[in-house]
Amino acid sequence: MHSYDGLAEAYAAENETSLMNAHYERPAMLDLAGDVAGRRVLDAGCGAGPLFAALRERGANVSGFDVSAGMLEQARRRLGDDADLKVADLADPLPYADDSFDDVVASLVLHYLEDWAPVLAEVRRVLKPGGRLIVSVDNPFAIILLQHRAGEKPNYFTTERRDEEWAIGGHTAKLTFWNRPLHAMTDSFTAAGFRIAKIHEARPVAAARELFPEDFDSLDAFPGFLFFVLESAAESP
């Protein structure tokens, strides 16, 4: 059983309307994806499927997978039985053929993984030459700042494990993340054969100020996530 399985229903409900997800991270990912009509898109770590649904509404032909069967059950309820959804782990070989997708979106998923090299190699394999990988991850500067404020002494320059206990809707789960510096992220992308087309620091949508008056200003002043648009090189790295 995956850690998210027990949180799936409550997490899906919170993700639907939260400041961080619904009014900040997801709009930024959709803006970066741009016009996806007719494009074949893989939602890697699709969770309960809100990004999948939004991309499909914009005309993309979307497939999705997640390591949590519980989250995929929530996605199936949202997306319908005909949605192309699979239980799969991004850290394992992916169940898709070479050159299958125009775009891969990885929304808040890579920071769960210690070793990005095999993951990025698999993503590049299933992307068509010139295809895009659009990524959001925890902002390492924000994470380090929060850890220091909590009295911890992390080293920004190393890749370090971070354990958190989440409580949502009466359910709790222990989750593991991996902190890494910005240069380690960009080095991983280029070593895997991706060209960095854009590094983006998003801000929440303006309409969220009225919905979240206590939290909006801090997020509007300091980004919680980093976003990347990467292009798969035509030749092997």
C-alpha positions as CSV (number, residue, x, y, z in Angstrom):
1,M,0.0,0.0,0.0
2,H,1.4,3.4,-1.0
3,S,1.5,6.3,1.5
4,Y,-1.0,8.3,-0.6
5,D,-3.6,5.5,-0.7
6,G,-4.9,6.3,2.7
7,L,-5.0,10.0,1.9
8,A,-6.4,9.7,-1.6
9,E,-10.0,10.9,-1.1
10,A,-9.1,13.7,1.3
11,Y,-6.1,14.8,-0.7
12,A,-8.0,14.8,-4.0
13,A,-10.7,17.0,-2.4
14,E,-8.1,19.5,-1.0
15,N,-6.2,19.6,-4.2
16,E,-9.4,20.6,-6.0
17,T,-9.6,24.0,-4.3
18,S,-6.4,24.7,-2.4
19,L,-4.3,27.8,-2.9
20,M,-1.1,25.9,-3.7
21,N,-2.6,23.5,-6.2
22,A,-5.8,25.0,-7.7
23,H,-4.8,28.6,-7.8
24,Y,-1.0,28.4,-8.2
25,E,0.7,25.2,-9.3
26,R,-1.9,23.9,-11.8
27,P,-2.6,27.2,-13.6
28,A,1.1,27.7,-14.0
29,M,1.6,24.2,-15.5
30,L,-1.3,24.8,-17.9
31,D,0.1,28.2,-18.9
32,L,3.5,26.6,-19.7
33,A,1.8,23.8,-21.7
34,G,0.0,26.3,-23.8
35,D,-2.0,25.1,-26.8
36,V,-2.1,21.3,-26.4
37,A,-5.0,20.6,-28.8
38,G,-4.3,17.4,-30.7
39,R,-1.1,16.7,-28.8
40,R,-0.4,13.4,-27.2
41,V,0.4,14.1,-23.5
42,L,1.5,11.8,-20.6
43,D,0.6,12.9,-17.1
44,A,3.4,11.3,-15.0
45,G,2.2,11.0,-11.4
46,C,-1.3,12.1,-12.3
47,G,-2.8,11.6,-8.8
48,A,-6.5,12.1,-8.8
49,G,-6.4,13.6,-12.3
50,P,-7.1,17.3,-12.1
51,L,-4.3,18.2,-14.5
52,F,-5.2,15.3,-16.8
53,A,-8.8,16.6,-16.9
54,A,-7.7,20.2,-17.7
55,L,-5.4,19.1,-20.5
56,R,-8.1,16.9,-21.9
57,E,-10.6,19.8,-21.8
58,R,-8.1,21.8,-23.9
59,G,-8.1,19.1,-26.6
60,A,-5.1,17.0,-25.7
61,N,-5.1,13.2,-26.0
62,V,-3.9,12.4,-22.5
63,S,-2.6,9.2,-20.8
64,G,-1.7,9.1,-17.1
65,F,-0.2,6.9,-14.4
66,D,0.5,7.0,-10.7
67,V,2.1,4.7,-8.2
68,S,-0.9,5.0,-5.9
69,A,-3.8,2.8,-6.7
70,G,-5.9,4.8,-4.3
71,M,-5.2,8.0,-6.2
72,L,-6.0,6.3,-9.5
73,E,-9.3,5.2,-8.1
74,Q,-10.1,8.9,-7.5
75,A,-8.9,9.7,-11.0
76,R,-11.1,7.1,-12.5
77,R,-14.1,8.5,-10.8
78,R,-13.3,11.9,-12.3
79,L,-12.2,10.9,-15.7
80,G,-14.4,8.0,-16.6
81,D,-13.7,4.3,-17.4
82,D,-12.4,5.2,-20.9
83,A,-9.5,7.3,-19.6
84,D,-6.1,5.7,-20.3
85,L,-4.8,5.3,-16.7
86,K,-2.2,2.9,-15.4
87,V,-0.7,2.0,-12.0
88,A,3.1,2.5,-12.6
89,D,6.1,3.9,-10.7
90,L,8.1,6.7,-12.3
91,A,11.2,5.1,-10.9
92,D,10.6,1.9,-13.0
93,P,10.6,1.3,-16.8
94,L,7.4,3.0,-18.1
95,P,4.7,0.9,-19.8
96,Y,4.7,3.0,-23.1
97,A,6.5,2.6,-26.4
98,D,9.3,4.7,-27.6
99,D,8.4,8.1,-29.1
100,S,4.8,7.9,-27.9
101,F,4.2,11.4,-26.6
102,D,4.5,15.0,-27.7
103,D,4.6,16.2,-24.1
104,V,5.2,14.7,-20.6
105,V,4.0,16.7,-17.6
106,A,5.4,15.9,-14.2
107,S,3.5,17.9,-11.6
108,L,5.1,17.9,-8.2
109,V,6.5,14.4,-8.5
110,L,10.2,14.4,-9.1
111,H,11.0,15.7,-5.6
112,Y,9.8,12.3,-4.3
113,L,12.7,10.6,-6.1
114,E,16.4,10.4,-5.0
115,D,17.9,9.4,-8.4
116,W,16.6,11.3,-11.4
117,A,18.9,9.8,-14.0
118,P,16.9,6.6,-14.9
119,V,13.6,8.5,-14.5
120,L,14.6,11.2,-17.0
121,A,16.0,8.6,-19.4
122,E,12.7,6.8,-19.4
123,V,10.8,10.1,-19.9
124,R,13.1,10.9,-22.8
125,R,12.5,7.5,-24.3
126,V,8.8,7.8,-24.5
127,L,9.0,11.4,-25.8
128,K,9.2,12.1,-29.5
129,P,12.4,13.9,-30.6
130,G,11.8,17.6,-29.8
131,G,9.1,16.7,-27.3
132,R,8.6,18.7,-24.1
133,L,8.9,17.7,-20.5
134,I,7.1,20.2,-18.2
135,V,8.0,19.9,-14.6
136,S,7.1,21.5,-11.3
137,V,9.0,20.7,-8.1
138,D,9.5,22.1,-4.6
139,N,11.5,25.3,-4.7
140,P,14.7,24.3,-2.9
141,F,15.3,27.8,-1.6
142,A,11.8,27.8,0.1
143,I,12.3,24.4,1.6
144,I,15.7,25.3,3.1
145,L,14.3,28.5,4.5
146,L,11.4,26.6,6.1
147,Q,13.8,24.0,7.6
148,H,16.1,26.6,9.1
149,R,13.1,28.4,10.6
150,A,12.1,25.0,12.2
151,G,15.5,24.8,13.8
152,E,16.9,22.2,11.4
153,K,20.3,22.5,9.7
154,P,20.1,21.2,6.2
155,N,22.8,21.6,3.7
156,Y,21.5,23.2,0.5
157,F,24.3,21.9,-1.7
158,T,23.7,18.2,-1.0
159,T,20.8,15.9,-2.0
160,E,19.2,15.1,1.3
161,R,16.2,13.1,2.4
162,R,13.3,15.0,4.0
163,D,10.5,13.1,5.9
164,E,7.2,14.8,6.6
165,E,4.0,13.6,8.2
166,W,0.9,14.9,6.5
167,A,-2.6,15.0,8.1
168,I,-5.5,15.6,5.7
169,G,-9.2,14.9,6.4
170,G,-8.5,12.9,9.5
171,H,-5.9,10.7,7.8
172,T,-2.2,10.8,8.3
173,A,0.7,9.5,6.2
174,K,4.5,9.7,6.3
175,L,6.0,10.9,3.1
176,T,9.6,11.1,1.9
177,F,11.0,13.9,-0.3
178,W,14.5,14.6,-1.6
179,N,15.9,18.1,-1.3
180,R,18.4,19.0,-4.1
181,P,20.0,22.3,-5.1
182,L,19.0,24.0,-8.3
183,H,22.2,23.2,-10.1
184,A,21.7,19.5,-9.4
185,M,18.3,19.7,-11.1
186,T,19.6,21.5,-14.2
187,D,22.6,19.2,-14.4
188,S,20.3,16.2,-14.3
189,F,18.1,17.6,-17.1
190,T,21.0,18.4,-19.4
191,A,22.8,15.1,-18.7
192,A,19.7,13.2,-19.8
193,G,19.6,15.0,-23.1
194,F,17.1,17.8,-22.4
195,R,17.5,21.4,-23.4
196,I,16.3,23.9,-20.8
197,A,13.8,26.1,-22.6
198,K,12.5,27.9,-19.6
199,I,12.8,28.2,-15.8
200,H,9.7,29.8,-14.4
201,E,8.9,31.2,-11.0
202,A,5.1,31.5,-10.9
203,R,2.8,33.5,-8.8
204,P,-0.7,32.6,-7.7
205,V,-3.6,33.8,-9.8
206,A,-4.8,37.2,-8.7
207,A,-8.4,36.0,-8.0
208,A,-7.0,33.9,-5.2
209,R,-6.3,36.9,-3.1
210,E,-10.0,37.2,-2.0
211,L,-10.3,33.5,-1.4
212,F,-7.1,33.2,0.7
213,P,-6.5,36.6,2.2
214,E,-4.3,35.3,5.0
215,D,-1.9,33.2,2.8
216,F,-2.0,34.9,-0.6
217,D,0.6,37.7,0.1
218,S,3.4,35.4,1.3
219,L,3.0,33.1,-1.7
220,D,2.7,36.0,-4.1
221,A,6.0,37.4,-2.6
222,F,8.1,34.2,-2.6
223,P,7.6,31.2,-4.9
224,G,6.9,27.8,-3.3
225,F,7.6,25.8,-6.5
226,L,9.9,26.0,-9.5
227,F,8.8,25.2,-13.0
228,F,10.8,24.0,-16.0
229,V,10.1,23.5,-19.7
230,L,12.5,21.1,-21.2
231,E,12.9,20.0,-24.8
232,S,14.1,16.5,-25.7
233,A,17.2,16.6,-28.0
234,A,17.0,14.9,-31.3
235,E,20.1,12.9,-30.6
236,S,21.3,10.8,-27.6
237,P,23.2,12.8,-24.9
